[in-house]
Amino acid sequence: DAEKLRNEMAKLIGKEPLATIDYISIADNETLEELKEVRPSALVSLAVKIGKTRLIDNVVFGMSAYSLTSPISPSIARKAKPAPR
């Protein structure tokens, strides 16, 4: 349940006295519409102020660490040929 996850995230962040939550979102990663149920490939994003600093982060459920750091998917990367030198 996406609302339960949002609430748990808010409760955890709320333990930090300097934290102010701007938003917590669990959305479809293509349409950005908020989800009622968490599903693979959901986009989880949030913005939180810690004092005067605003922190923004996001992650897509079901993505490997490689795909989170690579601008292209692993299947495309495997087929890619090195650029000529």
Contacts in CASP RR format, 6 or more apart in sequence:
PFRMAT RR
TARGET T0000
AUTHOR 0000-0000-0000
METHOD contacts of the structure
MODEL  1
DAEKLRNEMAKLIGKEPLATIDYISIADNETLEELKEVRPSALVSLAVKI
GKTRLIDNVVFGMSAYSLTSPISPSIARKAKPAPR
1 36 0 8 1.000
1 37 0 8 1.000
1 38 0 8 1.000
2 26 0 8 1.000
2 34 0 8 1.000
2 35 0 8 1.000
2 36 0 8 1.000
2 37 0 8 1.000
2 38 0 8 1.000
2 42 0 8 1.000
3 36 0 8 1.000
5 26 0 8 1.000
5 38 0 8 1.000
5 44 0 8 1.000
6 24 0 8 1.000
6 25 0 8 1.000
6 26 0 8 1.000
9 24 0 8 1.000
9 46 0 8 1.000
10 21 0 8 1.000
10 24 0 8 1.000
13 19 0 8 1.000
13 21 0 8 1.000
13 24 0 8 1.000
13 46 0 8 1.000
13 48 0 8 1.000
14 21 0 8 1.000
16 50 0 8 1.000
18 50 0 8 1.000
18 51 0 8 1.000
19 48 0 8 1.000
19 49 0 8 1.000
19 50 0 8 1.000
19 51 0 8 1.000
20 48 0 8 1.000
20 49 0 8 1.000
20 51 0 8 1.000
21 46 0 8 1.000
21 47 0 8 1.000
21 48 0 8 1.000
22 46 0 8 1.000
22 47 0 8 1.000
22 48 0 8 1.000
22 49 0 8 1.000
22 54 0 8 1.000
23 45 0 8 1.000
23 46 0 8 1.000
23 47 0 8 1.000
24 45 0 8 1.000
24 46 0 8 1.000
25 34 0 8 1.000
25 43 0 8 1.000
25 44 0 8 1.000
25 45 0 8 1.000
25 46 0 8 1.000
26 34 0 8 1.000
26 35 0 8 1.000
26 38 0 8 1.000
26 42 0 8 1.000
26 43 0 8 1.000
26 44 0 8 1.000
27 33 0 8 1.000
27 34 0 8 1.000
27 35 0 8 1.000
27 42 0 8 1.000
27 43 0 8 1.000
27 45 0 8 1.000
28 35 0 8 1.000
28 42 0 8 1.000
28 43 0 8 1.000
29 41 0 8 1.000
29 42 0 8 1.000
29 43 0 8 1.000
29 60 0 8 1.000
32 43 0 8 1.000
35 42 0 8 1.000
38 61 0 8 1.000
39 61 0 8 1.000
40 61 0 8 1.000
40 62 0 8 1.000
41 60 0 8 1.000
41 61 0 8 1.000
41 62 0 8 1.000
41 63 0 8 1.000
42 60 0 8 1.000
42 61 0 8 1.000
43 58 0 8 1.000
43 59 0 8 1.000
43 60 0 8 1.000
44 58 0 8 1.000
44 59 0 8 1.000
44 60 0 8 1.000
44 61 0 8 1.000
45 56 0 8 1.000
45 57 0 8 1.000
45 58 0 8 1.000
45 59 0 8 1.000
46 56 0 8 1.000
46 57 0 8 1.000
46 58 0 8 1.000
47 54 0 8 1.000
47 55 0 8 1.000
47 56 0 8 1.000
48 54 0 8 1.000
48 55 0 8 1.000
49 55 0 8 1.000
59 68 0 8 1.000
60 68 0 8 1.000
64 74 0 8 1.000
66 74 0 8 1.000
67 73 0 8 1.000
67 74 0 8 1.000
70 77 0 8 1.000
72 80 0 8 1.000
END
